[in-house]
Amino acid sequence: MRAFLSEFAVLLAVIFALLCALAWVSSTACSAKWINSGMRSEWTPFAGCRIQTPDGKWIPAESYREMP
C-alpha cells in the first residue's frame, strides 16, 4: 500500500509539472506574438491568449484584426 501511495504521488507530481510547463510555454508564446504590437497581452488557463485593445477592453487574441 505504501509503494502504491508513493508511486501515485510521483505520478501526480509529474502530471503537475507537465501542466505547469505547458502553461509556461503557452504564456511565453502569447507574449512573443504580441510583444511588438504595443498592446498588453496575457495568457490564462481558461481564457487563453488575450490582448488589451487601445480602448482598454481585453479580447481573445485571435479575434483582433487590425484594419489599414
Backbone atoms as SQL, in Angstrom:
CREATE TABLE atoms (id INTEGER PRIMARY KEY, chain TEXT, resi INTEGER, resn TEXT, atom TEXT, x REAL, y REAL, z REAL);
INSERT INTO atoms VALUES
  (1, 'A', 1, 'MET', 'N', 0.829, -1.196, 0.000),
  (2, 'A', 1, 'MET', 'CA', 0.000, 0.000, 0.000),
  (3, 'A', 1, 'MET', 'C', 0.873, 1.259, 0.000),
  (4, 'A', 2, 'ARG', 'N', 1.950, 1.243, 0.770),
  (5, 'A', 2, 'ARG', 'CA', 2.828, 2.407, 0.855),
  (6, 'A', 2, 'ARG', 'C', 3.526, 2.651, -0.485),
  (7, 'A', 3, 'ALA', 'N', 3.893, 1.577, -1.186),
  (8, 'A', 3, 'ALA', 'CA', 4.534, 1.724, -2.501),
  (9, 'A', 3, 'ALA', 'C', 3.556, 2.340, -3.494),
  (10, 'A', 4, 'PHE', 'N', 2.297, 1.929, -3.421),
  (11, 'A', 4, 'PHE', 'CA', 1.274, 2.489, -4.304),
  (12, 'A', 4, 'PHE', 'C', 1.114, 3.986, -4.062),
  (13, 'A', 5, 'LEU', 'N', 1.085, 4.395, -2.802),
  (14, 'A', 5, 'LEU', 'CA', 0.914, 5.810, -2.493),
  (15, 'A', 5, 'LEU', 'C', 2.095, 6.641, -2.979),
  (16, 'A', 6, 'SER', 'N', 3.295, 6.119, -2.840),
  (17, 'A', 6, 'SER', 'CA', 4.463, 6.867, -3.292),
  (18, 'A', 6, 'SER', 'C', 4.492, 6.946, -4.826),
  (19, 'A', 7, 'GLU', 'N', 4.110, 5.870, -5.503),
  (20, 'A', 7, 'GLU', 'CA', 4.040, 5.900, -6.966),
  (21, 'A', 7, 'GLU', 'C', 2.955, 6.851, -7.439),
  (22, 'A', 8, 'PHE', 'N', 1.846, 6.879, -6.741),
  (23, 'A', 8, 'PHE', 'CA', 0.748, 7.779, -7.083),
  (24, 'A', 8, 'PHE', 'C', 1.176, 9.237, -6.885),
  (25, 'A', 9, 'ALA', 'N', 1.915, 9.508, -5.815),
  (26, 'A', 9, 'ALA', 'CA', 2.407, 10.860, -5.558),
  (27, 'A', 9, 'ALA', 'C', 3.386, 11.293, -6.647),
  (28, 'A', 10, 'VAL', 'N', 4.229, 10.400, -7.084),
  (29, 'A', 10, 'VAL', 'CA', 5.176, 10.719, -8.160),
  (30, 'A', 10, 'VAL', 'C', 4.420, 10.990, -9.456),
  (31, 'A', 11, 'LEU', 'N', 3.417, 10.180, -9.750),
  (32, 'A', 11, 'LEU', 'CA', 2.604, 10.381, -10.945),
  (33, 'A', 11, 'LEU', 'C', 1.908, 11.741, -10.916),
  (34, 'A', 12, 'LEU', 'N', 1.338, 12.100, -9.780),
  (35, 'A', 12, 'LEU', 'CA', 0.686, 13.401, -9.648),
  (36, 'A', 12, 'LEU', 'C', 1.692, 14.537, -9.818),
  (37, 'A', 13, 'ALA', 'N', 2.881, 14.383, -9.278),
  (38, 'A', 13, 'ALA', 'CA', 3.911, 15.406, -9.406),
  (39, 'A', 13, 'ALA', 'C', 4.345, 15.571, -10.864),
  (40, 'A', 14, 'VAL', 'N', 4.465, 14.477, -11.581),
  (41, 'A', 14, 'VAL', 'CA', 4.844, 14.543, -12.999),
  (42, 'A', 14, 'VAL', 'C', 3.745, 15.228, -13.808),
  (43, 'A', 15, 'ILE', 'N', 2.494, 14.863, -13.558),
  (44, 'A', 15, 'ILE', 'CA', 1.376, 15.492, -14.269),
  (45, 'A', 15, 'ILE', 'C', 1.336, 16.984, -13.967),
  (46, 'A', 16, 'PHE', 'N', 1.509, 17.363, -12.713),
  (47, 'A', 16, 'PHE', 'CA', 1.514, 18.767, -12.331),
  (48, 'A', 16, 'PHE', 'C', 2.652, 19.516, -13.015),
  (49, 'A', 17, 'ALA', 'N', 3.822, 18.913, -13.071),
  (50, 'A', 17, 'ALA', 'CA', 4.978, 19.547, -13.718),
  (51, 'A', 17, 'ALA', 'C', 4.722, 19.738, -15.212),
  (52, 'A', 18, 'LEU', 'N', 4.104, 18.757, -15.856),
  (53, 'A', 18, 'LEU', 'CA', 3.791, 18.882, -17.282),
  (54, 'A', 18, 'LEU', 'C', 2.770, 19.987, -17.532),
  (55, 'A', 19, 'LEU', 'N', 1.772, 20.087, -16.678),
  (56, 'A', 19, 'LEU', 'CA', 0.773, 21.152, -16.821),
  (57, 'A', 19, 'LEU', 'C', 1.395, 22.529, -16.620),
  (58, 'A', 20, 'CYS', 'N', 2.289, 22.641, -15.667),
  (59, 'A', 20, 'CYS', 'CA', 2.986, 23.912, -15.437),
  (60, 'A', 20, 'CYS', 'C', 3.858, 24.270, -16.639),
  (61, 'A', 21, 'ALA', 'N', 4.543, 23.299, -17.192),
  (62, 'A', 21, 'ALA', 'CA', 5.391, 23.547, -18.354),
  (63, 'A', 21, 'ALA', 'C', 4.546, 23.974, -19.558),
  (64, 'A', 22, 'LEU', 'N', 3.415, 23.334, -19.760),
  (65, 'A', 22, 'LEU', 'CA', 2.517, 23.692, -20.851),
  (66, 'A', 22, 'LEU', 'C', 1.993, 25.115, -20.683),
  (67, 'A', 23, 'ALA', 'N', 1.632, 25.485, -19.476),
  (68, 'A', 23, 'ALA', 'CA', 1.150, 26.835, -19.206),
  (69, 'A', 23, 'ALA', 'C', 2.249, 27.855, -19.464),
  (70, 'A', 24, 'TRP', 'N', 3.473, 27.561, -19.051),
  (71, 'A', 24, 'TRP', 'CA', 4.584, 28.478, -19.261),
  (72, 'A', 24, 'TRP', 'C', 4.873, 28.653, -20.750),
  (73, 'A', 25, 'VAL', 'N', 4.861, 27.567, -21.508),
  (74, 'A', 25, 'VAL', 'CA', 5.112, 27.640, -22.951),
  (75, 'A', 25, 'VAL', 'C', 4.021, 28.450, -23.641),
  (76, 'A', 26, 'SER', 'N', 2.770, 28.227, -23.273),
  (77, 'A', 26, 'SER', 'CA', 1.660, 28.966, -23.872),
  (78, 'A', 26, 'SER', 'C', 1.742, 30.446, -23.544),
  (79, 'A', 27, 'SER', 'N', 2.064, 30.766, -22.315),
  (80, 'A', 27, 'SER', 'CA', 2.195, 32.156, -21.901),
  (81, 'A', 27, 'SER', 'C', 3.336, 32.849, -22.636),
  (82, 'A', 28, 'THR', 'N', 4.452, 32.175, -22.775),
  (83, 'A', 28, 'THR', 'CA', 5.600, 32.726, -23.479),
  (84, 'A', 28, 'THR', 'C', 5.287, 32.936, -24.961),
  (85, 'A', 29, 'ALA', 'N', 4.594, 31.998, -25.570),
  (86, 'A', 29, 'ALA', 'CA', 4.214, 32.131, -26.980),
  (87, 'A', 29, 'ALA', 'C', 3.261, 33.302, -27.180),
  (88, 'A', 30, 'CYS', 'N', 2.338, 33.486, -26.270),
  (89, 'A', 30, 'CYS', 'CA', 1.396, 34.605, -26.343),
  (90, 'A', 30, 'CYS', 'C', 2.147, 35.925, -26.249),
  (91, 'A', 31, 'SER', 'N', 3.033, 36.036, -25.289),
  (92, 'A', 31, 'SER', 'CA', 3.810, 37.271, -25.122),
  (93, 'A', 31, 'SER', 'C', 4.685, 37.548, -26.335),
  (94, 'A', 32, 'ALA', 'N', 5.333, 36.527, -26.864),
  (95, 'A', 32, 'ALA', 'CA', 6.220, 36.702, -28.012),
  (96, 'A', 32, 'ALA', 'C', 5.449, 37.150, -29.249),
  (97, 'A', 33, 'LYS', 'N', 4.236, 36.662, -29.398),
  (98, 'A', 33, 'LYS', 'CA', 3.435, 37.008, -30.572),
  (99, 'A', 33, 'LYS', 'C', 3.021, 38.475, -30.560),
  (100, 'A', 34, 'TRP', 'N', 2.758, 39.037, -29.378),
  (101, 'A', 34, 'TRP', 'CA', 2.208, 40.384, -29.288),
  (102, 'A', 34, 'TRP', 'C', 3.193, 41.424, -28.761),
  (103, 'A', 35, 'ILE', 'N', 4.450, 41.078, -28.566),
  (104, 'A', 35, 'ILE', 'CA', 5.399, 41.997, -27.945),
  (105, 'A', 35, 'ILE', 'C', 5.626, 43.259, -28.786),
  (106, 'A', 36, 'ASN', 'N', 5.600, 43.158, -30.102),
  (107, 'A', 36, 'ASN', 'CA', 5.860, 44.308, -30.966),
  (108, 'A', 36, 'ASN', 'C', 4.597, 45.080, -31.338),
  (109, 'A', 37, 'SER', 'N', 3.459, 44.693, -30.822),
  (110, 'A', 37, 'SER', 'CA', 2.202, 45.340, -31.196),
  (111, 'A', 37, 'SER', 'C', 1.933, 46.612, -30.403),
  (112, 'A', 38, 'GLY', 'N', 2.588, 46.763, -29.269),
  (113, 'A', 38, 'GLY', 'CA', 2.328, 47.908, -28.419),
  (114, 'A', 38, 'GLY', 'C', 1.137, 47.716, -27.500),
  (115, 'A', 39, 'MET', 'N', 0.523, 46.543, -27.543),
  (116, 'A', 39, 'MET', 'CA', -0.623, 46.246, -26.671),
  (117, 'A', 39, 'MET', 'C', -0.208, 45.244, -25.609),
  (118, 'A', 40, 'ARG', 'N', -0.834, 45.336, -24.453),
  (119, 'A', 40, 'ARG', 'CA', -0.569, 44.368, -23.388),
  (120, 'A', 40, 'ARG', 'C', -1.202, 43.036, -23.767),
  (121, 'A', 41, 'SER', 'N', -0.549, 41.968, -23.387),
  (122, 'A', 41, 'SER', 'CA', -1.102, 40.625, -23.621),
  (123, 'A', 41, 'SER', 'C', -0.967, 39.815, -22.347),
  (124, 'A', 42, 'GLU', 'N', -1.833, 38.823, -22.218),
  (125, 'A', 42, 'GLU', 'CA', -1.757, 37.901, -21.083),
  (126, 'A', 42, 'GLU', 'C', -2.330, 36.563, -21.508),
  (127, 'A', 43, 'TRP', 'N', -1.880, 35.516, -20.848),
  (128, 'A', 43, 'TRP', 'CA', -2.397, 34.184, -21.096),
  (129, 'A', 43, 'TRP', 'C', -2.939, 33.648, -19.782),
  (130, 'A', 44, 'THR', 'N', -4.167, 33.106, -19.818),
  (131, 'A', 44, 'THR', 'CA', -4.759, 32.470, -18.648),
  (132, 'A', 44, 'THR', 'C', -5.254, 31.093, -19.062),
  (133, 'A', 45, 'PRO', 'N', -5.301, 30.149, -18.136),
  (134, 'A', 45, 'PRO', 'CA', -5.702, 28.783, -18.500),
  (135, 'A', 45, 'PRO', 'C', -7.110, 28.682, -19.090),
  (136, 'A', 46, 'PHE', 'N', -8.030, 29.492, -18.636),
  (137, 'A', 46, 'PHE', 'CA', -9.403, 29.353, -19.108),
  (138, 'A', 46, 'PHE', 'C', -9.734, 30.273, -20.274),
  (139, 'A', 47, 'ALA', 'N', -9.038, 31.399, -20.413),
  (140, 'A', 47, 'ALA', 'CA', -9.335, 32.351, -21.486),
  (141, 'A', 47, 'ALA', 'C', -8.317, 32.294, -22.624),
  (142, 'A', 48, 'GLY', 'N', -7.172, 31.688, -22.395),
  (143, 'A', 48, 'GLY', 'CA', -6.149, 31.623, -23.422),
  (144, 'A', 48, 'GLY', 'C', -5.423, 32.946, -23.571),
  (145, 'A', 49, 'CYS', 'N', -4.932, 33.198, -24.771),
  (146, 'A', 49, 'CYS', 'CA', -4.182, 34.412, -25.046),
  (147, 'A', 49, 'CYS', 'C', -5.158, 35.560, -25.305),
  (148, 'A', 50, 'ARG', 'N', -4.999, 36.636, -24.530),
  (149, 'A', 50, 'ARG', 'CA', -5.862, 37.811, -24.682),
  (150, 'A', 50, 'ARG', 'C', -4.996, 39.048, -24.801),
  (151, 'A', 51, 'ILE', 'N', -5.530, 40.054, -25.503),
  (152, 'A', 51, 'ILE', 'CA', -4.835, 41.326, -25.633),
  (153, 'A', 51, 'ILE', 'C', -5.745, 42.437, -25.148),
  (154, 'A', 52, 'GLN', 'N', -5.112, 43.525, -24.717),
  (155, 'A', 52, 'GLN', 'CA', -5.866, 44.691, -24.281),
  (156, 'A', 52, 'GLN', 'C', -5.878, 45.686, -25.432),
  (157, 'A', 53, 'THR', 'N', -7.079, 45.984, -25.932),
  (158, 'A', 53, 'THR', 'CA', -7.225, 46.914, -27.043),
  (159, 'A', 53, 'THR', 'C', -6.954, 48.343, -26.573),
  (160, 'A', 54, 'PRO', 'N', -6.749, 49.269, -27.508),
  (161, 'A', 54, 'PRO', 'CA', -6.480, 50.658, -27.108),
  (162, 'A', 54, 'PRO', 'C', -7.579, 51.289, -26.245),
  (163, 'A', 55, 'ASP', 'N', -8.827, 50.805, -26.364),
  (164, 'A', 55, 'ASP', 'CA', -9.892, 51.357, -25.525),
  (165, 'A', 55, 'ASP', 'C', -9.998, 50.665, -24.166),
  (166, 'A', 56, 'GLY', 'N', -9.074, 49.757, -23.853),
  (167, 'A', 56, 'GLY', 'CA', -8.994, 49.146, -22.530),
  (168, 'A', 56, 'GLY', 'C', -9.696, 47.816, -22.363),
  (169, 'A', 57, 'LYS', 'N', -10.323, 47.297, -23.394),
  (170, 'A', 57, 'LYS', 'CA', -11.027, 46.010, -23.301),
  (171, 'A', 57, 'LYS', 'C', -10.064, 44.856, -23.553),
  (172, 'A', 58, 'TRP', 'N', -10.266, 43.775, -22.813),
  (173, 'A', 58, 'TRP', 'CA', -9.495, 42.552, -23.039),
  (174, 'A', 58, 'TRP', 'C', -10.300, 41.655, -23.963),
  (175, 'A', 59, 'ILE', 'N', -9.697, 41.248, -25.090),
  (176, 'A', 59, 'ILE', 'CA', -10.376, 40.376, -26.049),
  (177, 'A', 59, 'ILE', 'C', -9.465, 39.201, -26.385),
  (178, 'A', 60, 'PRO', 'N', -10.044, 38.095, -26.873),
  (179, 'A', 60, 'PRO', 'CA', -9.197, 36.979, -27.315),
  (180, 'A', 60, 'PRO', 'C', -8.277, 37.436, -28.451),
  (181, 'A', 61, 'ALA', 'N', -7.034, 37.044, -28.394),
  (182, 'A', 61, 'ALA', 'CA', -6.046, 37.496, -29.371),
  (183, 'A', 61, 'ALA', 'C', -6.439, 37.103, -30.797),
  (184, 'A', 62, 'GLU', 'N', -7.042, 35.940, -30.956),
  (185, 'A', 62, 'GLU', 'CA', -7.396, 35.502, -32.313),
  (186, 'A', 62, 'GLU', 'C', -8.573, 36.292, -32.887),
  (187, 'A', 63, 'SER', 'N', -9.263, 37.090, -32.072),
  (188, 'A', 63, 'SER', 'CA', -10.392, 37.900, -32.549),
  (189, 'A', 63, 'SER', 'C', -9.966, 39.284, -33.025),
  (190, 'A', 64, 'TYR', 'N', -8.722, 39.665, -32.802),
  (191, 'A', 64, 'TYR', 'CA', -8.274, 41.013, -33.128),
  (192, 'A', 64, 'TYR', 'C', -7.804, 41.076, -34.579),
  (193, 'A', 65, 'ARG', 'N', -8.341, 42.049, -35.310),
  (194, 'A', 65, 'ARG', 'CA', -7.910, 42.305, -36.684),
  (195, 'A', 65, 'ARG', 'C', -7.592, 43.781, -36.803),
  (196, 'A', 66, 'GLU', 'N', -6.427, 44.094, -37.309),
  (197, 'A', 66, 'GLU', 'CA', -6.028, 45.486, -37.492),
  (198, 'A', 66, 'GLU', 'C', -6.431, 45.915, -38.902),
  (199, 'A', 67, 'MET', 'N', -7.220, 46.977, -38.965),
  (200, 'A', 67, 'MET', 'CA', -7.694, 47.477, -40.243),
  (201, 'A', 67, 'MET', 'C', -6.743, 48.560, -40.761),
  (202, 'A', 68, 'PRO', 'N', -6.339, 48.493, -42.025),
  (203, 'A', 68, 'PRO', 'CA', -5.403, 49.506, -42.571),
  (204, 'A', 68, 'PRO', 'C', -6.078, 50.859, -42.760);
